[in-house]
Amino acid sequence: MFWDFVLNPVVLAVVLLLILSALRLNVVFALIISSLAGGIVAGLAGVDSISGFFSGISGGTHLALEAFSKGLAHGAQLAFNYAMLGAFSIAISRSGVTELLARELFKRLDKELTPEKLRVFKYVLILILTLAAISSQNLIPVHIAFIPVLIPPLLGVFKKLRLDRRMVACILTFGLITPYMVMPFGFGRIYLHEILLGNINKFGLAVTADMAPKAMFIPALGMVAGLLIAVFISYRKPRDYNASGEGLSLAQAADAVEIKPWKVGAGFVAIAVGLAGQIFCNSLIVASLAGILVFVIARVITLRGTQDVFTQGVYLMGGIGIVMIAASGFAEVMKATGGVETLVNLTADGIGDRRGLAVFIMLFIGLVITMGIGSSFSTVPLIAAIYVPLCIKMGFSPLATLSIVGVAGALGDAGSPVSESVLGPTAGLNADGQHDHIYDSTIPTFIHFNIPLLIAGWIAGMIL
């Protein structure tokens, strides 16, 4: 079982992706190389001759390239969404809404503040960021769309507070993941009701909607523990950044945005229109376009100015888009190799009656799969077909089964270099080029959330 696991094309590809990323190779290049490696390993399966070796390499390379190209189509749609979101964010910055927020915070920081008041100010800001991230999943379901709007103008405030941006990355990632794990609203309704409950019922276990939050409550406490460790232990010490980040606007313009009441008013209207567009049309493209048109009508930006807005929007969010295109190709290669099915089947074949080991292996394999695919929403359908019958066979309760499958899907959403929950925070925090995606977002979120979530998920699987 051990060597079957180690030589699995998905495991090798994910490990290679993480190693190359840690060595600071661009994530897109790392995804392409890892995809090819995964395809080649899959092609070499069962080869026992020299001629078979070369044909295996050729066949595996062809498989990887074909699957990678196929996966780019879905990624292109995501990339276009992010480009439009970036343009909308730039338009909002032109209205002065975010600049006004930053200036008001600066005014309070410029006053004579005692160390105690400064500490209170810091933790109030942390609380606001946490609530904003949580609300983006349910109350105002915009997912990562709020990050490029809210975070870049606050970088100067973070600098004055000497706030460690790794802490902020953990806060944002916590707010992007934990709500959908346990709260059946917004994205949580999709994950818990449609994906988790839908797949578990589909494969033979009768579960109801009221059971999902109960099953995921203990794992969610693991996420809370990780957040508290990041805020109060790991990153509580002050950290200094270069002065170039102070007062940065979304557009990165040399001149400060002129704040006028009618422009700010138009900004709030555009945000409301964009929010309504996303809620009622379920389209980030429509929402962003509608918001930009509000700015055009209000003459905050001219028709000719939309050219610059879109160009700067692509500059702001295009990096995420390109990574997501490559990540979609990588995920398609992982599915095409058959390695995902093999991993899941290994769980059933090598466990026996050892419940504790069974829970750990199911969770760990879920972590590996999600780290590569980058989406917990896509992992659950891949593992449920084996995990649910296995849990029934081993006598796990419906609550324990819900928890095991739900946590196995969620593990890896934090800490994956290709996850939106990690790419989003990086896009906002690195607006001035002083926040590294791997060492300041990926590794901190992996350590602070996957480890406690794995522990809490194991406990939930054993006691529920």
C-alpha positions in Angstrom: 0.0 0.0 0.0 2.8 2.4 0.9 4.6 2.2 -2.5 1.2 2.3 -4.3 0.6 5.6 -2.5 4.1 7.0 -3.0 4.1 6.2 -6.7 0.6 7.4 -7.4 0.7 10.0 -10.2 -1.5 12.5 -8.2 0.7 12.3 -5.1 3.9 12.7 -7.1 2.5 15.6 -9.1 1.2 17.4 -6.0 4.5 16.9 -4.1 6.4 18.2 -7.1 4.1 21.2 -7.4 4.7 22.1 -3.8 8.4 21.6 -4.0 8.8 23.7 -7.1 6.6 26.4 -5.6 8.6 26.4 -2.4 11.7 26.9 -4.5 10.1 30.0 -5.8 9.4 28.8 -9.3 6.4 30.6 -10.7 3.2 28.7 -9.8 2.1 28.6 -13.5 5.4 27.0 -14.6 5.2 24.6 -11.6 1.7 23.6 -12.6 2.7 22.8 -16.1 5.8 20.8 -15.1 3.9 18.9 -12.4 1.1 18.1 -14.9 3.6 16.6 -17.4 5.2 14.6 -14.6 1.9 13.2 -13.4 1.0 12.2 -17.0 4.3 10.5 -17.5 4.1 8.6 -14.3 0.6 7.4 -15.2 1.9 6.4 -18.7 4.7 4.3 -17.1 2.3 2.3 -14.9 2.9 -1.4 -15.4 5.9 -0.9 -17.9 8.3 -3.8 -17.8 10.6 -3.3 -20.8 12.8 -0.7 -22.4 10.5 -0.2 -25.4 7.5 0.0 -23.1 9.4 2.6 -21.1 9.8 5.0 -24.0 6.2 4.4 -25.3 5.0 5.0 -21.7 6.7 8.4 -21.6 5.3 9.3 -25.0 1.8 8.2 -24.1 1.9 9.8 -20.7 3.1 13.1 -22.1 0.3 13.0 -24.8 -2.3 12.2 -22.1 -1.1 15.1 -19.9 -1.0 17.7 -22.8 -4.4 16.6 -24.0 -6.1 16.7 -20.6 -4.3 20.0 -19.7 -5.6 21.7 -22.8 -9.1 20.4 -22.1 -9.0 21.8 -18.6 -8.0 25.3 -19.8 -11.6 26.1 -21.1 -13.1 26.1 -17.6 -10.1 28.1 -16.2 -10.5 30.7 -19.0 -14.0 31.4 -17.7 -12.7 32.0 -14.2 -9.9 34.2 -15.5 -12.3 36.4 -17.4 -14.4 36.7 -14.2 -11.3 37.9 -12.3 -10.4 40.4 -15.0 -13.8 42.0 -14.9 -13.6 42.0 -11.1 -10.3 43.8 -11.3 -11.7 46.4 -13.6 -14.7 47.0 -11.2 -12.2 47.3 -8.3 -10.2 49.9 -10.1 -13.4 51.8 -11.0 -14.4 51.8 -7.3 -11.0 53.2 -6.3 -11.5 56.1 -8.8 -14.7 57.0 -6.9 -12.7 57.7 -3.7 -14.7 55.2 -1.5 -11.7 53.1 -0.5 -9.5 56.2 -0.3 -12.0 57.8 2.1 -11.9 54.7 4.3 -8.1 54.6 4.4 -7.9 58.4 5.2 -10.4 58.1 8.0 -8.3 55.3 9.5 -5.1 57.3 9.1 -6.7 60.3 10.9 -7.3 58.1 13.9 -3.8 56.7 13.8 -2.3 60.2 13.6 -3.8 61.2 16.9 -2.0 60.8 20.1 -2.6 57.1 20.9 -1.5 55.3 24.0 0.0 51.8 23.4 -3.2 50.5 24.9 -5.5 52.4 22.5 -3.2 51.4 19.6 -3.6 47.7 20.6 -7.4 48.1 20.8 -7.4 49.8 17.4 -5.3 46.9 15.9 -7.7 44.2 17.2 -10.8 46.1 16.2 -9.4 46.3 12.7 -8.6 42.5 12.8 -12.2 41.9 13.9 -13.6 44.0 11.0 -11.4 42.1 8.5 -12.6 38.8 10.0 -16.3 39.7 9.8 -15.8 41.1 6.3 -14.3 37.8 5.1 -17.0 35.7 6.8 -19.8 37.9 5.4 -18.3 37.4 1.9 -19.5 33.8 2.0 -23.1 34.3 3.2 -24.5 37.7 4.2 -22.9 39.4 1.1 -21.9 36.4 -1.0 -19.1 37.9 -3.2 -16.4 35.4 -2.2 -12.9 36.9 -2.9 -14.4 39.9 -4.8 -14.1 42.2 -1.7 -10.4 41.6 -1.3 -9.0 43.8 -4.2 -11.5 46.5 -3.2 -10.8 46.6 0.6 -7.2 45.5 1.2 -4.9 47.5 -1.1 -6.0 50.9 0.3 -5.4 49.6 3.9 -1.8 48.5 3.3 -0.6 51.9 4.6 -2.7 51.4 7.7 -1.2 48.0 8.2 2.3 49.5 7.9 1.6 52.1 10.5 0.3 49.4 12.8 3.3 47.2 11.9 0.8 44.5 11.2 2.2 41.2 9.9 0.5 40.5 6.6 0.8 36.8 7.1 -1.7 37.2 10.0 -4.1 39.1 7.6 -3.7 36.3 5.0 -4.7 33.8 7.7 -7.7 36.0 8.7 -8.9 36.3 5.1 -8.4 32.6 4.3 -10.2 31.6 7.6 -13.2 33.8 6.6 -13.3 32.3 3.1 -13.3 28.7 4.2 -14.8 28.2 7.7 -18.3 29.7 6.9 -19.0 27.3 4.0 -17.9 24.4 6.2 -20.5 25.0 9.0 -23.0 27.7 8.0 -25.8 26.5 5.6 -26.1 29.9 3.9 -24.6 31.4 0.7 -21.7 29.3 -0.3 -22.2 27.1 2.7 -25.6 26.1 1.4 -24.0 25.0 -1.8 -21.2 23.0 -0.1 -23.3 21.5 2.8 -26.6 20.9 1.1 -26.0 20.5 -2.6 -22.5 18.9 -2.6 -22.0 17.2 0.7 -25.5 16.0 1.5 -26.3 15.4 -2.1 -23.3 13.1 -2.6 -23.7 11.2 0.7 -27.4 10.5 0.0 -26.5 9.5 -3.6 -24.2 6.8 -2.3 -26.5 5.1 0.1 -26.6 6.9 3.4 -29.7 8.9 4.4 -28.8 12.2 5.9 -30.8 15.4 6.5 -30.0 19.1 6.2 -30.0 19.7 10.0 -27.2 17.2 10.5 -24.5 18.9 8.4 -23.8 21.9 10.7 -23.7 19.5 13.7 -21.2 17.2 11.9 -19.0 20.1 10.9 -19.0 22.0 14.2 -16.0 20.3 15.8 -13.9 20.7 12.6 -14.9 24.4 12.5 -13.5 24.7 16.0 -10.2 23.5 14.6 -10.2 26.3 12.1 -11.0 28.8 14.9 -8.0 27.4 16.9 -5.7 27.9 13.9 -6.9 31.5 13.5 -6.3 32.3 17.2 -2.8 30.8 17.1 -2.0 32.9 14.0 -3.3 36.2 15.5 -2.2 35.8 19.1 1.0 33.7 18.9 2.6 33.2 15.5 2.2 36.7 14.0 1.5 38.9 16.9 4.9 40.5 16.8 5.3 43.8 14.8 6.7 43.5 11.2 8.0 46.3 9.1 7.5 46.8 5.4 9.1 49.2 2.9 7.6 52.7 2.8 6.6 52.3 -0.8 3.5 50.5 0.3 2.1 53.4 2.2 -1.1 54.9 1.0 -1.3 52.6 -2.1 -4.4 52.9 -4.1 -5.9 50.2 -6.3 -4.9 52.0 -9.4 -1.4 52.5 -8.1 -1.6 56.1 -9.3 0.9 58.7 -8.5 -1.7 61.3 -7.6 -4.1 60.8 -4.7 -7.7 60.3 -5.5 -9.8 63.5 -5.1 -12.6 62.8 -2.8 -15.9 64.4 -3.9 -19.3 63.5 -2.3 -21.0 62.8 -5.6 -18.2 60.4 -6.6 -18.3 58.6 -3.3 -22.1 58.4 -3.6 -21.7 56.9 -7.1 -19.3 54.4 -5.6 -21.7 53.2 -3.0 -24.5 52.9 -5.6 -22.1 50.9 -7.9 -21.2 48.6 -5.1 -24.9 48.0 -4.4 -25.7 47.4 -8.1 -22.7 45.0 -8.4 -23.8 43.1 -5.3 -27.4 42.8 -6.6 -26.1 41.6 -10.0 -24.1 38.8 -8.4 -26.9 37.7 -6.1 -29.8 37.8 -8.6 -27.9 37.0 -11.8 -25.3 34.7 -10.2 -22.7 36.2 -12.6 -19.6 38.1 -11.6 -19.2 39.3 -15.2 -22.7 40.9 -15.2 -22.2 42.3 -11.7 -18.9 43.9 -12.6 -20.2 45.3 -15.9 -23.3 46.8 -14.2 -21.1 48.5 -11.5 -18.8 49.9 -14.1 -21.7 51.3 -16.1 -22.9 53.1 -13.0 -19.6 54.9 -12.9 -19.8 55.8 -16.6 -23.3 57.2 -16.2 -22.3 59.2 -13.1 -19.2 60.5 -15.1 -16.8 59.2 -12.5 -15.0 57.6 -15.4 -15.4 58.5 -19.1 -16.1 56.1 -22.0 -12.5 56.5 -23.0 -11.4 56.0 -19.4 -12.8 52.5 -19.4 -9.9 51.4 -21.5 -7.4 52.3 -18.7 -9.8 50.8 -16.1 -9.9 47.5 -17.8 -6.1 47.4 -18.5 -5.3 48.2 -14.8 -8.0 45.6 -13.7 -6.2 42.9 -15.7 -2.9 43.9 -14.2 -4.5 43.7 -10.7 -6.3 40.4 -11.0 -4.9 38.9 -14.1 -2.3 36.9 -12.2 -5.0 35.0 -10.3 -6.8 34.4 -13.6 -3.7 32.9 -15.3 -3.0 30.7 -12.3 -6.6 29.5 -12.2 -6.4 28.6 -15.9 -3.3 26.5 -15.3 -4.8 25.0 -12.2 -7.9 23.9 -14.1 -5.6 22.2 -16.6 -3.6 20.5 -13.8 -6.8 19.3 -12.2 -8.0 17.8 -15.4 -4.7 15.9 -15.8 -5.0 14.5 -12.3 -8.4 13.2 -13.1 -7.3 11.8 -16.4 -4.4 9.8 -14.9 -6.8 7.7 -12.8 -4.7 8.5 -9.8 -7.6 10.0 -7.8 -9.7 6.8 -8.1 -6.6 4.7 -7.2 -5.9 6.9 -4.1 -9.5 6.6 -2.9 -9.5 2.8 -3.5 -6.3 2.4 -1.5 -8.2 3.7 1.4 -10.7 0.9 1.3 -8.1 -1.8 0.6 -5.4 -1.1 3.2 -7.4 -0.1 6.3 -8.9 -3.3 7.7 -11.0 -2.7 10.8 -8.8 0.0 12.4 -11.2 2.9 12.7 -8.6 5.5 13.9 -6.3 4.7 11.0 -9.3 4.7 8.6 -10.3 8.2 9.6 -6.8 9.6 9.3 -6.1 8.0 5.9 -9.4 9.2 4.5 -8.7 12.8 5.7 -5.1 12.7 4.5 -6.0 11.5 1.0 -8.6 14.3 0.8 -5.9 16.8 1.7 -3.7 15.5 -1.1 -6.5 15.6 -3.7 -7.7 19.1 -2.7 -4.1 20.5 -2.6 -3.7 19.6 -6.2 -7.2 20.4 -7.5 -7.5 23.6 -5.4 -11.2 23.2 -4.8 -13.0 21.5 -1.9 -16.2 21.7 -3.9 -14.7 19.5 -6.6 -13.1 17.0 -4.1 -16.2 15.7 -2.4 -17.8 14.2 -5.5 -14.5 12.4 -6.2 -14.2 10.7 -2.8 -17.8 10.2 -1.8 -18.4 7.1 -4.0 -15.8 5.1 -1.9 -15.8 6.9 1.4 -19.6 6.6 2.1 -19.9 2.8 1.6 -16.6 2.4 3.5 -17.9 4.4 6.5 -21.2 2.4 6.4 -19.3 -0.9 6.3 -17.1 0.1 9.3 -20.1 1.2 11.4 -19.5 5.0 11.4 -22.6 7.0 12.3 -24.2 9.3 9.8 -22.8 12.3 11.7 -19.3 10.9 11.6 -19.6 10.1 7.9 -20.7 13.6 7.2 -17.8 15.0 9.1 -15.2 12.7 7.5 -16.3 13.4 4.0 -16.9 17.1 4.6 -13.5 17.6 6.2 -11.7 15.5 3.6 -13.0 17.9 1.0 -12.2 21.1 2.9 -8.7 20.0 3.9 -6.2 21.6 1.5 -8.4 24.5 0.5 -6.2 26.5 2.8 -2.5 26.1 1.9 -2.9 25.1 -1.7 -0.9 27.4 -4.0 -3.7 27.2 -6.6 -6.7 27.7 -4.2 -8.8 30.8 -4.6 -8.9 31.1 -0.8 -5.1 31.6 -0.9 -4.7 33.4 -4.2 -7.4 36.0 -3.3 -5.6 37.2 -0.1 -2.3 37.3 -2.0 -3.8 39.5 -4.7 -4.8 42.1 -2.2 -1.8 42.0 0.2 0.8 41.9 -2.6 -0.6 45.0 -4.4 2.7 46.8 -3.5 4.9 43.7 -4.2 5.8 43.1 -0.6 3.8 39.9 0.1 5.1 36.5 -1.3 2.4 34.1 -2.4 4.1 30.9 -1.2 6.0 32.0 2.0 3.5 34.7 3.2 0.2 33.1 2.2 0.4 29.5 1.2 2.7 28.1 3.9 1.2 30.1 6.8 -2.4 29.1 5.9 -1.4 25.5 5.4 0.2 25.3 8.8 -2.4 27.2 10.8 -5.5 25.5 9.2 -4.8 22.1 7.7 -3.0 20.8 10.8 -5.7 21.8 13.4 -8.5 20.9 10.9 -7.0 17.4 10.4 -6.8 16.9 14.2 -10.3 18.2 14.8 -11.7 16.2 11.8 -10.1 13.1 13.2 -11.7 13.7 16.6 -15.1 14.4 15.1 -14.9 11.2 13.0 -14.1 9.1 16.1 -16.6 10.5 18.7 -19.7 11.5 16.6 
